[in-house]
Amino acid sequence: MANAQKSPVDAYRKRMKRQGLVRVEVQVRKEYAGLVREVATALGDPERETETRDLLREKVAPHATKGLKALLASAPLDGIDLDRPHDLGRDLGRELEL
């Protein structure tokens, strides 16, 4: 027989979902547990959220993968000489003399 009444846990999870929150479980060394809690608290604080998020993305998060064209366009090429002499290669018609 199905229980028509929602459990308090289900109601809590639904309320958190409406607020855009998700539960995340991580495993870290005991000495880092306090730091991870502090980071989570800072991300949840509206006054510190933006600064904390930007700092973490800069230092920890991997950079977004770009295509080769975008990567080359963003490369600092000032002062680099990209001209090189035209090389026709070697003459393959000649026999090597020993």
C-alpha positions in Angstrom: 0.0 0.0 0.0 1.4 3.3 -1.1 1.8 6.1 1.4 -0.1 9.2 0.1 1.7 11.5 2.5 5.1 12.8 1.4 8.0 12.3 3.8 9.8 15.3 5.3 12.9 14.3 3.4 11.1 14.4 0.0 9.6 17.8 0.8 13.0 19.1 1.8 14.6 17.8 -1.4 11.9 19.3 -3.5 12.3 22.7 -1.7 16.1 22.6 -2.3 15.6 21.8 -5.9 13.3 24.8 -6.4 16.0 27.0 -4.9 18.5 25.6 -7.4 20.5 23.7 -4.9 21.9 20.2 -5.2 23.6 17.9 -2.7 27.2 17.1 -3.4 29.2 14.5 -1.5 33.0 14.6 -1.6 35.7 12.6 0.1 38.8 14.5 1.3 41.5 14.0 3.8 40.5 14.9 7.4 42.7 18.0 7.5 41.0 19.4 4.4 37.4 18.9 5.6 37.2 22.3 7.3 38.6 24.0 4.2 36.0 22.3 1.9 33.3 23.4 4.3 34.6 27.0 4.3 34.6 27.0 0.4 31.1 25.7 0.3 30.0 28.4 2.8 31.7 31.1 0.8 30.0 29.9 -2.4 26.6 30.0 -0.6 27.2 33.6 0.8 25.8 36.2 -1.7 28.4 38.7 -0.6 31.4 36.4 -1.3 30.0 34.1 -4.0 31.2 36.0 -7.1 34.7 36.6 -5.7 35.1 33.0 -4.5 33.8 31.5 -7.7 36.1 33.6 -9.9 39.1 32.8 -7.7 38.3 29.0 -7.8 37.8 29.0 -11.6 41.1 30.9 -12.1 43.2 28.7 -9.8 41.5 25.2 -9.9 39.1 24.7 -12.7 40.5 23.5 -16.0 40.4 26.0 -18.8 37.7 25.6 -21.4 38.8 23.6 -24.4 39.1 25.8 -27.4 39.5 25.0 -31.0 42.9 25.4 -32.7 41.8 28.5 -34.5 40.7 30.2 -31.3 43.9 29.1 -29.5 46.1 30.5 -32.2 44.1 33.8 -32.3 44.6 34.2 -28.6 48.3 33.5 -28.7 50.7 36.4 -27.9 52.6 36.6 -31.2 53.9 40.2 -30.8 57.5 40.5 -31.7 57.8 37.0 -33.2 59.1 36.8 -36.8 56.8 34.3 -38.6 58.4 34.8 -42.0 60.8 32.1 -43.2 62.5 31.5 -46.5 60.7 29.4 -49.1 62.3 25.9 -49.1 62.1 24.0 -52.4 63.4 20.9 -50.7 66.1 18.7 -52.1 66.6 17.5 -55.6 65.4 13.9 -55.8 66.5 13.4 -59.4 70.2 13.3 -58.6 72.0 10.0 -57.7 74.2 10.0 -54.6 77.8 9.4 -55.3 79.8 7.3 -52.9 
